[in-house]
Amino acid sequence: MSSPRRLLLPFCDDSTLIFAVRLRNLLRVAAPEADVTLGCYMPEQALSLRQLQMQLPEADYLILSDEMLIESVQQGYYDGVLTSRVFRSLTDFLRTPALKHLRGRARVIGFLGGLDFFPDRSYANRIPCDGVFMFPRREVEKFSGWATKQVENDSNLTAPLVDFGHPTFLEPSPTPPANLETRRDIYFFAQAISPLTRRGRLHVLEAMVALAEANPDRTIWIKLRHLPDENTSHLHREKHDYQGLIEAAFKSVPPNLRLTACPMQEALEQAALGITCTSTAAIDLIREGVPTMVYLDYVDAYMDPMSAAMRRIFEGSNVITSLDDLLHLRHGTPDPDWVKQMFCPHDLGQRVLDMVETLQSRSASASSG
């Protein structure tokens, strides 16, 4: 069988769109001749026109209904469907034996959506897939063992192939950005639902005001996940947005404290330092060689399940910071062993293609046998 050349990458919101764009870039490098198609899955569409135009200015994507997505898989219009969200209709399809074992259908490979705050849920959502990409590195063996036990208890399941990686979690360059020493801007990367409470968000906002007041020669940017009127149907709908909190709780803020909804890459190219609480932005910062602070001691953190999960994931990273270190801009250097566990080699695009080819070949052999 020839190498896979027809690939569909569905998306529905900002995080899945960023995943799809990044993976498409890797696949194009690995196989320039491949037909890599992005598809907006309308049943869960939660993107504004601004977000679509920012990530896909050429509007080079398909519109996918639920029926179109399933037909694409069932009829084998693509060799592989690569998705960071395993939509319910895909799960139902892959749990139906008569459909699961169709010879000519597309193979479905599921990736994690980002930092895996709730592993039990992500495991269960991805077990029906033909292939799965996991991280950190130790999760590959852990998930494989778990999947084997599930298959033993359910004859309708087949253990997926498992590999390591995610297009956001590529190994950092050994050298920092050339202009890092001359950068002055500090970015706080907001997350939609964490901190969870209004008090927790006000606490973080007050820390950003304090940083702005103590560093008048720097610009402190609050990088919004989305604008207040965007993503109102998002799975993770934001409450207590920072723009609204500033207007409601402060008579004035320092002029060097500013809000932005710029593209992520633009922020990464300007940041001298990045701060976040529970956002995957911490991974983006480390990958791009930007000094990183993960702050988890905000007010009401004990009420926020993402705080404990973030602390677990970043244990040993050397980037979790105290409030005192945050206010004095004292940051650590990411631990090399932790980085090796979390970040994957840059050959990810080729390994994805290899997995699709292996899955297709395996299906053809099983059918002919």
C-alpha positions in Angstrom: 0.0 0.0 0.0 1.2 3.5 -0.8 1.8 6.0 2.0 -1.4 7.8 3.2 -2.1 11.0 1.2 -5.6 11.9 2.2 -6.1 13.2 5.7 -8.9 15.0 7.5 -8.4 17.2 10.5 -11.7 18.3 12.1 -12.0 21.2 14.5 -14.7 23.1 16.3 -13.3 25.6 18.7 -10.1 27.6 19.3 -8.1 24.8 20.9 -9.0 22.2 18.3 -8.4 24.7 15.5 -4.9 25.5 16.8 -4.2 21.8 17.1 -5.4 21.2 13.5 -3.3 24.0 12.0 -0.1 22.9 13.8 -0.5 19.3 12.9 -1.3 20.3 9.3 2.0 22.2 9.2 3.9 19.1 10.4 2.2 16.8 7.9 3.0 19.2 5.1 6.7 19.1 6.0 6.7 15.3 6.2 4.7 14.8 3.0 4.4 17.9 0.9 2.4 16.0 -1.7 -0.3 14.9 0.8 -3.8 16.2 0.7 -4.4 17.5 4.2 -7.9 18.9 4.7 -9.2 20.9 7.6 -12.9 20.6 8.4 -15.1 22.8 10.7 -17.4 20.4 12.6 -20.6 22.5 12.8 -22.6 20.5 15.5 -20.0 21.8 18.0 -18.9 25.0 16.2 -17.9 27.6 18.8 -15.6 29.9 16.8 -16.1 33.6 15.9 -15.4 34.9 12.4 -12.4 36.8 13.9 -10.9 33.6 15.3 -11.4 31.7 12.1 -9.8 34.5 10.0 -6.9 34.8 12.5 -5.9 31.1 12.2 -7.1 30.4 8.7 -7.0 33.7 6.7 -7.3 31.8 3.4 -10.5 30.1 4.6 -9.1 26.8 3.3 -11.4 24.4 5.2 -14.5 22.4 4.7 -17.8 22.7 6.5 -18.7 19.3 8.1 -22.1 18.3 9.3 -22.4 15.2 11.5 -23.5 13.2 8.5 -20.6 14.4 6.4 -18.1 13.5 9.0 -19.4 10.0 9.5 -19.8 9.4 5.7 -16.2 10.6 5.2 -15.1 7.9 7.7 -17.4 5.1 6.5 -16.8 5.6 2.8 -13.1 6.0 3.1 -12.9 9.4 1.5 -9.7 9.9 3.6 -7.0 7.5 4.7 -7.1 9.0 8.2 -9.1 11.3 10.4 -6.8 13.0 13.0 -8.6 14.7 15.8 -7.9 16.1 19.2 -11.6 15.8 20.2 -13.3 12.4 19.7 -16.8 13.6 18.8 -19.7 11.5 20.1 -20.8 10.5 16.6 -17.2 9.2 16.0 -17.3 7.2 19.2 -20.7 5.7 18.4 -19.4 4.7 14.9 -16.2 3.1 16.3 -18.2 1.2 19.0 -20.4 -0.4 16.3 -18.6 -3.7 15.3 -20.1 -3.8 11.8 -18.8 -0.3 11.1 -15.5 -0.6 13.1 -14.4 -3.5 10.9 -15.2 -2.0 7.5 -12.2 -2.6 5.3 -12.1 0.6 3.4 -13.1 3.2 6.0 -10.8 5.9 7.2 -8.7 5.2 10.3 -9.3 7.5 13.3 -6.4 8.7 15.4 -7.2 10.6 18.6 -4.8 13.0 20.3 -5.2 14.6 23.7 -6.8 18.0 23.6 -4.0 19.6 25.5 -2.8 19.3 29.1 -4.5 16.2 30.4 -6.2 17.4 33.6 -8.6 14.5 33.8 -6.9 11.3 32.5 -9.8 8.9 33.3 -12.1 10.8 31.0 -9.5 11.2 28.2 -8.7 7.5 28.3 -12.3 6.5 28.0 -13.0 8.9 25.2 -10.1 7.6 23.1 -10.2 3.8 23.6 -12.5 3.3 20.6 -10.0 5.0 18.2 -7.7 3.0 15.9 -4.7 4.9 17.1 -3.9 7.3 20.0 -1.1 9.8 20.6 -0.4 10.3 24.3 1.9 12.5 26.5 3.8 12.7 28.8 6.0 9.9 27.6 5.2 7.6 30.5 1.5 7.8 29.5 2.2 5.7 26.4 2.9 2.5 28.4 0.2 3.4 31.0 -2.5 3.9 28.5 -1.4 0.8 26.5 -1.7 -1.4 29.6 -5.1 0.1 30.5 -6.4 -0.4 26.9 -5.3 -4.1 27.0 -7.4 -4.7 30.1 -10.4 -2.9 28.5 -10.2 -5.2 25.5 -10.1 -8.3 27.7 -13.4 -7.2 29.2 -15.1 -6.0 26.0 -14.9 -8.1 22.9 -16.2 -5.2 20.8 -13.0 -3.2 21.5 -9.7 -3.4 19.8 -6.6 -2.0 21.5 -5.4 1.1 19.5 -1.9 1.6 18.4 -0.2 4.1 20.7 2.5 6.6 20.2 4.0 9.7 21.9 3.4 13.3 21.0 1.3 16.3 20.2 1.9 19.2 17.7 2.0 21.7 20.6 4.4 19.7 22.6 7.4 19.6 20.3 10.9 19.6 21.9 12.2 23.1 22.6 15.2 24.5 20.8 18.4 24.3 22.9 19.0 28.0 22.4 16.6 30.8 23.4 15.2 33.3 20.9 17.9 35.6 19.5 16.1 38.8 20.7 15.0 37.5 24.1 17.3 39.8 26.0 15.9 42.9 24.3 12.2 42.0 24.9 10.4 44.0 27.5 6.8 42.8 27.4 5.3 40.4 30.0 2.3 38.4 29.1 -0.3 36.8 31.4 -2.1 34.0 29.5 -5.7 33.7 30.6 -7.6 30.5 30.7 -11.4 30.3 30.1 -12.6 28.6 33.3 -9.7 28.8 35.7 -9.3 30.5 38.2 -12.8 29.3 38.9 -14.2 32.0 41.1 -14.5 35.8 40.9 -12.2 36.2 43.9 -9.6 34.0 42.4 -9.6 36.0 39.1 -9.5 39.3 41.0 -6.5 38.1 43.0 -4.7 37.3 39.7 -5.7 40.7 38.2 -4.4 42.5 41.3 -1.1 40.7 40.9 -0.9 42.0 37.3 -1.7 45.5 38.5 1.1 45.3 41.1 3.5 44.1 38.4 2.5 47.0 36.1 3.0 49.5 38.9 6.4 48.0 40.0 7.6 47.9 36.4 6.6 51.1 34.6 9.2 50.5 31.9 7.5 47.3 30.8 4.1 46.5 29.3 2.0 43.9 31.2 -0.4 42.2 28.7 -3.4 40.1 29.7 -3.6 37.8 26.7 -7.4 36.9 26.5 -8.4 33.5 25.5 -11.2 35.1 23.6 -13.2 38.4 23.6 -16.2 38.6 26.0 -18.8 38.3 23.2 -17.0 35.2 21.6 -17.4 31.5 22.3 -20.7 31.9 24.1 -21.5 28.3 23.1 -18.1 27.0 24.0 -17.8 23.8 26.0 -15.8 26.0 28.5 -17.7 29.2 28.7 -15.9 31.9 30.5 -17.3 33.6 33.6 -15.8 36.8 35.2 -13.8 37.9 32.2 -10.8 40.1 32.9 -12.0 43.0 30.9 -15.3 43.1 32.8 -13.5 42.7 36.1 -11.3 45.6 35.4 -14.3 47.8 34.5 -16.2 46.7 37.6 -13.5 46.5 40.3 -10.9 49.2 39.5 -11.4 52.9 39.2 -8.2 52.9 37.1 -5.3 50.7 36.2 -1.7 51.6 35.2 -1.4 52.6 31.6 1.1 49.8 31.0 -1.4 47.1 31.9 -3.2 46.3 28.7 -5.5 43.6 27.2 -4.9 41.8 23.9 -6.6 39.1 21.9 -3.6 38.8 19.5 -2.6 35.5 17.9 -0.7 33.2 20.2 2.4 33.2 18.0 2.5 37.0 18.0 2.5 37.0 21.9 5.2 34.3 22.0 7.4 36.3 19.7 7.1 39.4 21.8 7.1 38.0 25.4 10.2 38.4 27.6 8.3 36.4 30.3 5.1 34.5 30.3 2.8 33.9 33.3 -0.2 31.6 33.5 -2.2 29.6 36.0 -3.6 26.5 34.3 -3.2 27.1 30.6 -1.5 25.1 28.0 0.2 28.4 27.2 2.9 27.3 29.7 3.8 24.6 27.2 3.9 27.0 24.3 6.2 29.3 26.3 8.6 26.5 27.3 8.6 25.2 23.7 9.6 28.6 22.4 12.3 29.2 24.9 10.5 32.0 26.8 10.9 32.2 30.6 7.8 30.7 32.2 5.9 31.0 35.5 3.0 28.8 36.5 1.2 30.4 39.4 -1.2 28.2 41.4 -1.5 29.9 44.8 -4.4 32.1 43.8 -7.4 32.7 46.1 -9.9 29.8 46.1 -7.5 27.5 44.3 -8.7 24.7 46.6 -12.1 25.0 44.9 -10.6 24.8 41.4 -10.0 21.2 40.2 -7.7 22.4 37.5 -5.3 23.9 40.0 -4.5 20.5 41.6 -4.3 18.9 38.2 -1.9 21.5 36.9 0.3 21.1 40.0 0.4 17.3 39.3 1.3 17.7 35.7 4.0 20.3 36.4 5.5 18.6 39.4 9.3 18.7 39.0 9.1 21.2 36.2 10.8 24.0 38.2 8.4 26.5 36.7 5.7 26.6 39.4 6.2 29.9 41.2 5.2 31.5 44.5 3.4 34.9 44.7 6.6 36.5 46.0 8.6 35.2 43.1 5.9 36.2 40.7 5.8 39.8 42.0 9.6 40.0 41.8 9.8 38.3 38.4 12.1 35.5 39.7 11.6 32.6 37.4 13.1 29.1 37.2 14.6 27.1 34.3 12.6 24.1 33.1 13.9 20.8 34.5 15.5 18.8 31.6 14.2 15.5 32.7 10.6 16.9 33.0 11.0 18.5 29.5 12.1 15.1 28.1 9.0 13.5 29.5 6.6 16.1 28.2 7.9 17.2 24.8 8.2 14.9 21.7 10.6 14.8 18.8 10.0 16.9 15.7 9.4 13.8 13.6 5.8 13.7 14.8 4.3 14.4 11.4 6.1 11.4 9.9 5.1 9.2 12.8 1.5 10.1 12.3 1.7 9.2 8.6 3.4 5.9 9.6 0.6 5.1 12.0 -2.1 5.7 9.4 -0.3 3.5 6.9 0.2 0.7 9.5 -3.5 0.8 10.4 -4.6 0.8 6.8 -2.3 -2.1 6.0 -3.4 -4.0 9.0 -7.1 -3.6 8.0 -6.3 -4.8 4.4 -4.5 -7.9 5.7 -7.3 -8.8 8.1 -9.9 -8.5 5.4 -7.9 -10.6 2.9 -7.3 -13.2 5.5 
